[in-house]
Amino acid sequence: MMMKMLEAGGMPVLVDHVRTADEDNPEGYYEFERVKKIETDTAWLDDARGRVVKMISALLRHLPPTHRYKVVFMRRTLDEVLASQRQMLIRRGKPTDASSDEKMAEYFTTHLRRVEAWLAEQPNMDVLYVSYNDMMREPRSHCARIAEFLGLPLDPDRMAAVASGDLYRQRR
C-alpha cells in the first residue's frame, strides 16, 4: 500500500512487475526482484536514486554505507501480520502449523527489535516509523508527515486516497 501511496503522491517507483497481483494482494506487489539479491548485487542502487524501492526489513542491513537512505518503515499490529500470513498460506495450500503463532510472534518481535536498534545506529539512514493501523484510520495526516519526512512536494491528498479499507482484511 505504501508504494502505491507514494506513487500516487508523485514519487517515481522502482518496480519490475515480475510478481503480479493475486488474491492476497489484488493491487499488486510493487516489488523489484533485484532487491532480494542486495548482498551480492548493488549495481542497481544508482538507478534507484530519487525513486522509492520496497525492501523487507531483513535486507536493510545489506544496503551499502556509501549511499544515504530515507526509510519509511511500516509497522502493523502483530496479530494482523500473523493472520495475514496464515491466510496467505491457506490460499497457497501450504501448512499453517509449521510454527505456532506464539513462536512466530516471538520471532517477529525479536527481529523487529534488532532491526530497529541497528537502524538507530546507522548514520546514513533516516527512518520514519509509520503505523499501518493508524494510517488506515487517518491517512491524510500520516501522508503529510511522510511527504515532509521525504522532503518532496508529494500530494498528501492523492496519497491518502489510496488507503483503501477494502484491502484492510485482517483486522484485530
Backbone bond lengths (Angstrom), bond angles and torsions (degrees), N, CA, C in turn:
res aa  C-N    CA-C-N  psi(-1)  N-CA   C-N-CA  omega(-1)  CA-C   N-CA-C  phi
1 M - - - 1.441 - - 1.528 110.51 -
2 M 1.338 117.31 -41.86 1.462 119.34 -177.40 1.530 111.33 -62.37
3 M 1.313 117.19 -39.75 1.462 119.69 178.79 1.527 110.65 -59.93
4 K 1.317 116.02 -45.47 1.461 120.39 -179.66 1.531 110.55 -65.83
5 M 1.322 117.04 -36.51 1.464 121.01 178.43 1.526 110.45 -64.07
6 L 1.324 116.16 -46.48 1.460 119.95 -179.57 1.529 111.17 -64.11
7 E 1.319 116.17 -39.84 1.457 120.02 177.19 1.531 110.52 -62.99
8 A 1.325 117.24 -44.76 1.472 121.16 178.84 1.524 111.41 -61.79
9 G 1.339 115.65 -32.95 1.460 120.31 179.82 1.512 114.10 -75.17
10 G 1.340 116.80 -12.55 1.456 120.20 176.92 1.512 115.71 117.72
11 M 1.316 117.79 6.01 1.456 120.09 -179.85 1.527 110.32 -93.02
12 P 1.333 117.93 132.20 1.461 119.39 176.85 1.528 110.79 -69.68
13 V 1.311 116.16 141.68 1.464 121.49 -178.92 1.524 109.83 -110.27
14 L 1.334 115.26 151.27 1.455 120.52 174.52 1.526 106.53 -106.86
15 V 1.324 116.02 105.36 1.465 122.85 -179.48 1.520 108.74 -138.59
16 D 1.324 116.30 157.92 1.463 119.39 178.40 1.529 112.81 -121.79
17 H 1.312 117.69 -5.75 1.466 123.49 177.30 1.534 113.44 60.07
18 V 1.332 117.18 23.06 1.469 120.44 176.26 1.527 109.50 -67.13
19 R 1.317 116.30 -45.54 1.469 121.09 177.92 1.521 107.55 -91.39
20 T 1.309 115.47 113.94 1.461 120.42 -174.30 1.524 111.85 -92.39
21 A 1.311 115.23 167.08 1.464 121.72 178.56 1.522 109.86 -58.63
22 D 1.321 115.41 148.16 1.457 121.59 177.14 1.528 108.71 -150.43
23 E 1.315 116.88 -171.98 1.466 120.41 -176.99 1.527 111.87 -63.64
24 D 1.341 117.38 -32.67 1.460 120.85 -179.98 1.525 112.36 -74.49
25 N 1.316 116.45 -28.65 1.452 121.05 -178.87 1.533 108.92 -143.81
26 P 1.338 116.98 77.17 1.466 121.06 -174.08 1.526 114.82 -64.78
27 E 1.322 118.27 -15.15 1.464 121.21 178.42 1.530 111.78 -92.62
28 G 1.326 116.82 -1.61 1.468 120.54 -179.41 1.513 111.59 97.44
29 Y 1.321 115.06 169.13 1.460 120.92 -173.11 1.524 115.11 -102.44
30 Y 1.309 118.52 -16.50 1.462 121.34 178.29 1.527 111.68 49.93
31 E 1.324 116.86 50.15 1.453 121.01 -177.58 1.522 111.52 -114.15
32 F 1.315 114.84 160.29 1.456 124.19 176.16 1.526 105.18 -127.49
33 E 1.315 116.44 109.69 1.470 121.94 -171.07 1.524 113.91 -56.66
34 R 1.322 118.39 -33.18 1.463 119.93 -178.31 1.520 112.56 -63.36
35 V 1.333 117.22 -20.43 1.465 120.92 177.23 1.531 110.03 -56.81
36 K 1.322 116.61 -37.33 1.470 121.17 -177.39 1.521 112.89 -64.84
37 K 1.336 116.52 -16.72 1.468 121.09 -178.77 1.531 111.14 -108.94
38 I 1.318 117.13 24.88 1.460 122.23 -175.49 1.532 112.66 -57.08
39 E 1.321 118.26 -27.56 1.474 120.93 178.73 1.525 111.75 -61.54
40 T 1.325 116.64 -34.64 1.464 120.58 -175.38 1.523 113.55 -116.92
41 D 1.315 118.21 -11.56 1.464 121.72 -176.54 1.522 110.03 -133.35
42 T 1.322 115.73 102.37 1.467 120.36 177.39 1.528 111.70 -114.28
43 A 1.328 116.26 4.49 1.463 120.71 -176.38 1.526 112.43 -59.75
44 W 1.313 117.95 -27.82 1.457 122.16 -177.22 1.534 113.31 -76.08
45 L 1.317 117.54 -13.82 1.464 120.31 -175.00 1.532 113.20 -60.77
46 D 1.316 117.58 -38.25 1.473 118.81 179.05 1.525 110.90 -63.92
47 D 1.333 117.40 -35.83 1.466 121.16 177.34 1.529 111.76 -70.56
48 A 1.316 116.07 -20.86 1.458 120.63 -178.17 1.532 112.74 -84.26
49 R 1.308 117.46 -11.95 1.470 121.05 -177.49 1.531 110.58 -53.54
50 G 1.335 115.78 127.43 1.462 121.04 179.60 1.516 114.04 82.55
51 R 1.315 116.72 4.10 1.467 121.35 179.70 1.525 108.66 -120.90
52 V 1.305 114.81 157.96 1.460 119.89 177.97 1.529 108.48 -94.53
53 V 1.338 114.99 137.29 1.457 122.35 -178.48 1.526 108.16 -130.51
54 K 1.315 116.32 133.56 1.463 121.57 178.31 1.527 109.25 -84.62
55 M 1.336 116.00 133.51 1.461 120.84 179.92 1.522 109.05 -147.44
56 I 1.328 116.23 136.32 1.458 118.68 176.34 1.531 108.86 -74.50
57 S 1.307 115.92 153.92 1.465 121.37 -174.11 1.520 113.39 -59.72
58 A 1.320 118.66 -32.32 1.462 121.28 -178.68 1.526 112.86 -64.58
59 L 1.326 117.59 -21.87 1.463 120.80 -178.11 1.526 113.92 -92.50
60 L 1.318 117.85 -12.52 1.462 120.72 -176.70 1.531 112.30 -56.05
61 R 1.317 117.29 -36.49 1.465 120.44 -176.55 1.525 112.90 -65.93
62 H 1.323 117.39 -13.35 1.461 121.10 179.84 1.532 112.92 -92.13
63 L 1.333 117.15 -3.49 1.459 119.70 176.71 1.528 108.83 -68.04
64 P 1.326 118.06 128.88 1.459 119.77 -177.60 1.530 111.98 -67.38
65 P 1.330 116.02 144.40 1.465 120.07 -178.79 1.527 113.55 -73.29
66 T 1.322 117.69 1.15 1.465 122.10 -179.58 1.521 112.66 -79.25
67 H 1.326 117.42 -5.84 1.464 122.17 179.95 1.529 108.82 -120.50
68 R 1.340 114.93 161.00 1.480 120.86 171.11 1.518 107.30 -102.66
69 Y 1.320 115.54 144.75 1.460 120.48 -176.84 1.521 110.07 -133.27
70 K 1.322 114.75 144.23 1.463 121.88 169.05 1.517 104.75 -113.24
71 V 1.311 116.34 118.20 1.458 122.38 -174.99 1.526 109.23 -109.27
72 V 1.333 115.55 120.73 1.463 120.94 171.11 1.519 104.05 -98.38
73 F 1.315 115.71 105.32 1.460 122.81 -173.14 1.525 109.38 -97.87
74 M 1.313 115.27 110.96 1.466 119.96 -178.26 1.522 110.43 -83.43
75 R 1.315 115.05 130.66 1.467 121.90 175.17 1.522 107.60 -114.59
76 R 1.327 115.39 146.99 1.460 120.21 177.57 1.518 108.28 -142.50
77 T 1.326 116.42 147.98 1.453 121.18 177.66 1.525 108.61 -51.12
78 L 1.329 115.74 128.24 1.458 121.04 -173.31 1.531 112.88 -59.76
79 D 1.303 117.91 -37.27 1.475 120.49 177.34 1.530 110.84 -58.89
80 E 1.332 116.44 -37.94 1.467 120.41 179.48 1.529 111.43 -71.18
81 V 1.322 116.70 -38.05 1.472 120.29 177.28 1.520 109.56 -61.62
82 L 1.317 116.02 -47.10 1.471 120.45 -179.24 1.526 111.39 -63.95
83 A 1.324 117.33 -40.94 1.466 120.89 178.66 1.530 110.25 -64.81
84 S 1.315 116.89 -40.08 1.457 121.41 179.23 1.528 110.86 -65.58
85 Q 1.317 116.56 -43.95 1.463 120.81 178.54 1.531 110.88 -63.43
86 R 1.307 116.21 -41.80 1.464 120.99 179.56 1.534 110.63 -62.48
87 Q 1.320 115.98 -44.84 1.467 120.75 179.86 1.527 110.97 -63.02
88 M 1.324 116.58 -39.05 1.464 120.47 178.88 1.541 109.84 -64.62
89 L 1.325 117.64 -41.16 1.468 120.76 177.86 1.527 110.89 -63.57
90 I 1.316 116.66 -41.45 1.473 121.02 178.70 1.524 110.02 -60.87
91 R 1.331 116.84 -47.40 1.467 120.31 -179.73 1.525 112.57 -61.25
92 R 1.320 115.71 -30.03 1.471 120.11 -179.00 1.521 112.89 -92.40
93 G 1.339 116.26 3.01 1.456 120.25 178.13 1.518 113.53 70.81
94 K 1.312 117.38 25.36 1.469 122.36 -179.88 1.523 109.39 -97.10
95 P 1.332 116.94 154.25 1.470 119.64 178.59 1.530 111.47 -66.48
96 T 1.321 115.31 141.64 1.468 120.05 -179.60 1.519 111.88 -105.80
97 D 1.325 116.58 -0.06 1.457 119.43 -176.37 1.528 113.57 -106.52
98 A 1.336 117.39 16.27 1.465 120.41 179.96 1.530 110.75 -63.65
99 S 1.325 116.73 -38.01 1.463 122.49 175.56 1.517 107.97 -139.91
100 S 1.311 115.70 140.18 1.467 119.71 179.50 1.528 109.82 -70.19
101 D 1.330 115.72 157.75 1.463 120.09 176.22 1.526 110.38 -58.91
102 E 1.316 116.35 -36.97 1.462 120.67 179.48 1.533 110.51 -61.81
103 K 1.320 116.62 -44.17 1.459 121.73 179.82 1.532 110.55 -67.08
104 M 1.327 116.34 -43.08 1.464 120.18 178.73 1.532 110.89 -64.97
105 A 1.319 117.41 -39.91 1.466 121.12 178.81 1.531 109.83 -62.50
106 E 1.309 116.27 -41.31 1.463 121.01 177.95 1.541 110.26 -62.93
107 Y 1.315 116.32 -44.44 1.461 121.05 179.09 1.531 110.85 -62.08
108 F 1.332 117.07 -50.19 1.466 120.80 -178.95 1.528 111.26 -61.39
109 T 1.312 117.27 -42.74 1.459 121.49 -179.15 1.527 110.71 -61.94
110 T 1.319 116.68 -45.58 1.470 121.00 178.32 1.521 110.46 -63.57
111 H 1.318 115.89 -44.99 1.462 120.54 179.70 1.531 110.62 -59.34
112 L 1.318 117.25 -49.35 1.466 120.69 -178.41 1.527 111.67 -62.74
113 R 1.301 116.85 -40.12 1.467 120.83 178.75 1.537 109.70 -60.38
114 R 1.334 116.32 -44.11 1.468 120.34 -179.73 1.529 111.47 -66.95
115 V 1.321 116.56 -43.68 1.469 119.95 -179.76 1.520 110.44 -63.35
116 E 1.318 117.62 -44.41 1.460 120.74 -179.23 1.525 111.69 -64.50
117 A 1.332 117.53 -38.74 1.466 120.75 177.00 1.526 110.06 -65.35
118 W 1.319 116.68 -41.56 1.456 121.09 179.29 1.534 110.41 -64.69
119 L 1.319 117.24 -45.49 1.463 121.17 179.48 1.531 111.47 -59.03
120 A 1.312 116.83 -38.66 1.462 121.22 -179.25 1.526 111.92 -62.80
121 E 1.316 117.14 -22.39 1.463 121.80 -178.54 1.533 113.47 -94.35
122 Q 1.314 118.09 -3.62 1.463 120.85 -175.26 1.525 111.09 -90.71
123 P 1.336 116.82 113.66 1.465 119.52 -178.43 1.531 113.67 -72.07
124 N 1.326 117.67 -15.36 1.462 120.81 -177.78 1.533 112.80 -101.34
125 M 1.331 116.01 11.29 1.459 119.69 -178.47 1.521 110.85 -129.14
126 D 1.321 114.68 124.91 1.460 121.30 171.51 1.521 105.81 -102.11
127 V 1.327 117.24 135.41 1.462 120.65 -174.35 1.527 110.49 -126.77
128 L 1.314 114.41 134.81 1.459 121.87 172.36 1.524 106.62 -119.62
129 Y 1.325 116.97 119.01 1.462 121.26 177.73 1.522 108.18 -89.54
130 V 1.319 115.34 129.90 1.457 121.60 -177.95 1.528 108.34 -126.37
131 S 1.302 116.07 127.45 1.463 121.22 176.08 1.526 109.75 -81.19
132 Y 1.314 115.20 119.24 1.465 120.50 175.86 1.528 109.94 -57.38
133 N 1.331 115.81 -43.12 1.457 120.97 -177.44 1.523 112.08 -63.00
134 D 1.333 116.81 -44.10 1.462 120.81 177.01 1.529 111.05 -67.86
135 M 1.334 115.98 -37.54 1.466 120.92 178.68 1.522 110.37 -59.29
136 M 1.318 116.54 -40.71 1.454 120.14 -179.07 1.538 111.45 -68.76
137 R 1.335 116.90 -28.05 1.464 120.58 179.04 1.528 112.28 -80.94
138 E 1.339 116.67 -40.45 1.465 121.75 -176.48 1.525 110.16 -138.39
139 P 1.317 118.05 71.58 1.466 119.23 -173.81 1.535 114.45 -63.73
140 R 1.313 118.81 -37.15 1.473 120.76 -173.82 1.520 112.33 -59.10
141 S 1.327 118.24 -48.47 1.472 120.02 -177.00 1.524 111.20 -66.24
142 H 1.315 116.91 -36.41 1.468 119.91 179.00 1.525 110.89 -70.18
143 C 1.309 117.28 -37.13 1.464 120.69 179.30 1.524 111.12 -65.64
144 A 1.302 117.19 -39.17 1.463 120.87 177.10 1.531 109.81 -63.71
145 R 1.301 116.78 -40.87 1.471 121.76 178.32 1.532 111.27 -63.88
146 I 1.318 116.81 -40.09 1.468 121.52 179.19 1.528 110.12 -65.82
147 A 1.328 117.36 -44.93 1.466 121.22 178.83 1.527 110.21 -60.06
148 E 1.319 116.58 -42.29 1.461 120.88 178.87 1.529 110.75 -64.30
149 F 1.325 116.72 -44.56 1.465 121.29 178.86 1.529 111.28 -59.12
150 L 1.318 116.70 -44.03 1.455 120.89 -178.30 1.531 112.03 -74.66
151 G 1.329 116.48 -18.19 1.461 120.26 179.27 1.517 112.22 68.62
152 L 1.336 115.05 33.89 1.465 120.16 -177.73 1.525 110.19 -122.95
153 P 1.326 116.76 151.92 1.465 120.21 179.01 1.534 111.38 -80.31
154 L 1.320 115.78 60.52 1.465 120.64 179.42 1.521 109.95 -79.96
155 D 1.308 116.93 158.10 1.464 122.84 -179.71 1.536 108.96 -97.90
156 P 1.334 117.62 99.12 1.462 121.12 -177.76 1.527 114.09 -60.04
157 D 1.328 117.21 -31.14 1.467 119.64 179.71 1.530 110.90 -68.06
158 R 1.320 116.36 -43.69 1.472 119.63 177.82 1.526 110.16 -66.36
159 M 1.325 116.72 -37.45 1.466 120.44 177.35 1.530 109.88 -62.11
160 A 1.318 116.26 -48.30 1.464 121.53 -176.74 1.520 112.04 -63.03
161 A 1.319 117.11 -31.58 1.468 121.15 -179.23 1.528 111.95 -64.18
162 V 1.324 117.42 -19.86 1.462 122.21 -179.72 1.527 111.69 -75.94
163 A 1.326 116.95 -27.90 1.468 121.17 -177.07 1.525 109.42 -65.15
164 S 1.313 115.29 96.48 1.457 121.26 -174.89 1.520 111.99 -101.23
165 G 1.311 115.63 121.59 1.454 120.53 175.35 1.518 112.58 -62.44
166 D 1.332 116.60 -23.17 1.470 120.27 178.74 1.516 111.91 -63.03
167 L 1.327 116.34 -28.49 1.462 120.22 -178.32 1.524 112.26 -91.72
168 Y 1.313 116.74 -5.90 1.470 121.52 -179.89 1.515 107.64 -90.80
169 R 1.334 115.65 82.50 1.457 120.31 -170.15 1.527 114.03 -98.66
170 Q 1.301 119.00 -29.21 1.457 121.32 -176.35 1.527 109.37 -102.26
171 R 1.300 115.99 74.96 1.467 121.01 -178.51 1.510 110.94 -93.28
172 R 1.326 115.40 144.69 1.478 120.69 176.55 1.500 109.15 -130.06
